Amino acid sequence: MAISPILSPLTLPSGTEWPGTPQLGLNLFCQYAQITGLSELGGINFGPTTPASDLRDRPWFKTDISGNPVGWFAWNGSTWAQILFSSPYGTTANRPSGAVTGQFYFDTDINVLLVYERSAWRTASGSPGDVKEVKAATITDALTANPGWVQDTESSKMVIGAADGTTGYEYGTTAGADSITLTAAQLPAHSHTIPMKLDPAGGDHNNSGSDTFINSGSGQSTNSFGDGDPIDIRQKTKYYWRLVKS
């Protein structure tokens, strides 16, 4: 239902003369002018006070006591319920140009609610400095789906604070490594059996129990095993793209 207000003149009383000053002329004009075309508008409730029961057939533009807007409300049969308005929506290519700070837009290409702030469209969720992990085939895909976010290039570093019970670390330092080569002191305590050989003077070396064994020589050592390769000490990990809200 369209409402078309029209400013219409009323008929001046017979013999009315035009006043001698502009202000008096304006007063006369306002006195004998009317706005027509508002017969379809039943009016609205306005202000911080809850409308009376006989005014529940019209919407309520609620404000606080200082006149600041709160929102539109309508009587639903039992209470005044706020009227919710959906944001404009469309494709990425059709994001509004010339948007103003605080303007919302739902991007149907990436299915994300955006807000225009600091001269750019950014996700409505998240505050500057927030960090999150994203699953995407490439970093380009991750950034496209998250306007206003950038890749966290420090994601390979671990920050350890004193509050987590660790010692010897300061804010911003890194800990851990992909691999490490163990030193002798880092090997578990263990021993090896020294190889023995039969005494040449021990007879026929049968199973009669008369055979004897001797050391094969002073300074004899076990065979050496191991190549000293670094070992992977990382916990089982799955990597995602880490983004930070700009």
N, C-alpha and C positions, 0 to 999 in steps of 0.2 A: 504494500500500500504506500503510494508516494505522497509526500507532503510538500506542497509548493507555496510557501509564504509569499504574499504579494502586499506591497505597501500601497494603500488606496486612500485617496483624499475624501474627506467628508465635506458636506455643504456648509459653507460659512453662513452665519446669520446675515440676514438682509441688512445692508447699510454698514457692514464691517469695513473699516479702513485699514490699510497696511500700516503697521507701526513705524515710528520714525527711526528706530535703531535696529541694527542687525540682530541683537540679542532678543528684542521683543518680537521681531519677525520670526525668529527660530522658535520661540515659545508658542507663538500662534500656530505655526506649522505643526508642531508636535501635538498641540491641543486638538487640531482638527484633521489628524491623520490616523489611520488604523491599519493593522496587519490582518489580512484575510487569508484563508486557505489553511488555517490551523484547526479546523473543526474536527479533523480526524485524530488530532493529537489529544489524548486524554490527560496529558500532563505527566510529570515525573515527580517522585519524591527526592529531595535533595537535602544533604546535611548529615550531621552525626547522630541525630535523634531517630530512634526506630519509628517508622510510620505508624499512624493509628490504624486500627482494624478496617475502617471504611476506606482506606487508601491502598489496600492490598492489591487492587486491580491494576496498578501502574508500577513500573520499575522504580527502584530506589538507587540513586547515585549517592553512595555513602562516602562521607568524608570524616576526617578526625575533627577534633574540636578547633583545630587551627585552620580548617578548610582544605587540608591536603587530601587529595583523592585516595580512597581506599579501594573502590571497585563498584561494579554494577551488581545489584542483587534483585531477586524476584521471589515473590511469595509462592511456595510450592504446595501449599495446603496445610502445612504444619509449622514451617519456619521460613525465615528469609535466607535463601540459598544464593551463594555467589554465582553469577553467570560467568562461565568459563569461555574464553575466546581462543580459538586455535590460531596459531601463527601462520603467516603466509608460507607456502611451500612450492617447491619446483626443483628443477634440475640444477646441477652445479653451474652450468652455463647461464642460467636465468637468475642467478643471485642478484638482488636489487643493487643497482648502481646508485651512488649518492646516498647511501644509507646513513642513518644517524646513530650515534652511540646508544647502545641499549636495544637496538632493533633486533627482533628475532626472525629467523628463517629456517625452515626445515628442508634440508637438502635430501631429495628423494634418491639421488644417485648413490649416496653413501649412508643414507638413513640415519642422519645425525642432526640434532638441533643445534643451530649456530646462533651466535650473538655477535653483533658488530661492535667492536670496542678496540681502541687504540688504532683506529683507521684500518682495520682488517676484520675479515670474518674468521672467527675462532669457535671451537666447540664451546657450548654453554657450560659443560662440565669441566672441572679442574681450575686451579688457581696457578698463576705464574710460579714456576719452580716445582710444581708437582711432577712426579715421575711415575711412569707406568710401563708395563711390558705388553707388547703387541705381537700377535701372530699374523704374519703376512709373508708372501713369497719373496718380496724385495723391500728394501727400505723405501723406495719410491711409492710402492703400494701402501705401506704403513703411513707415510706422511700424507698421501692423498686422502686417506680415510680419516685423518686427524688434523684438520686445519688448525693452525696456531700452535702446533707442536713441532719440535725439531729433534733430531737424533741426539741422544746423550752419548757424546764421544768419550766420556769418562766411565762408561759402563763396565770396562774391564778391571776397574780398580775397586778395592774394598775399603770402606772407611770404617775404622774401629774407634769407638769412643770409650771413655773411661767407665761409662755407666754399665757396660755389659760385662764387667768383671775382669777384663783383660788388663794387662799392665805392659808398659814399655812401648805403647803406641800413642801417637798424638793425632789430632784431627787432621785429615787429609793425607795421612801416610797410607801406604799400601801393604798388604800382607798376602802371603801365599805365593806359590809358583806352579807352573805347569808340570815341572819334573825336578828331581834332585838326585845327585849321585851320593850314595852312602859312603861314609868314611868307615875305617875299621872300628872306631868307637861306636858307630851307629849300628853295627851288626849285632844280632842276638848272640848271647853267650852260647858257645857250642864247642865240641871237641871232635877229633878224628882219631880212628884207630891206625897205629903205625904198622905198616906191612912187616911181617916176619918171614924168615926163610928157614929151611931145614939145615941142621948142622951137618956139614959134609962128613964129619967123623961119626955120624950117628948110626952107621950100619946100613942095613938093606932098606930102611925106610918103609917097613911094612906096618901093618896095623897091630903089632905086638905090644905097642905102648913104650917101646924103648927109644923112639925118635925124640930128639930135642930140637928146640928152636932158639935162635939167637937173633940179636939185632943185626940188620944188614950193614951196619956201619954207623960210626959217630956222625952226628949232624944230619941223619936221615930225616926227610920231611915228607909229608903227604903230597899227593898230586894236587895241583892247583886247579880249582874250578871257578868259573865265572868270568865274565868279560867286563864287568864294571859298567854296564849300560845304565843310563838313568831310568828311574821307575816313575810311572804316572801316579801321582798322589791325589789327583783331583777326585772329588766325589762325583758320582754319576749325575750328569748335568744335561739339561735340555736348554738350548739357547733361544731367546726371543729377541725382537727388536726392542730396545729400551729407548723411550721417548721422554722428553721433558717439556712442560708447558712453557712456551715463550711469552 
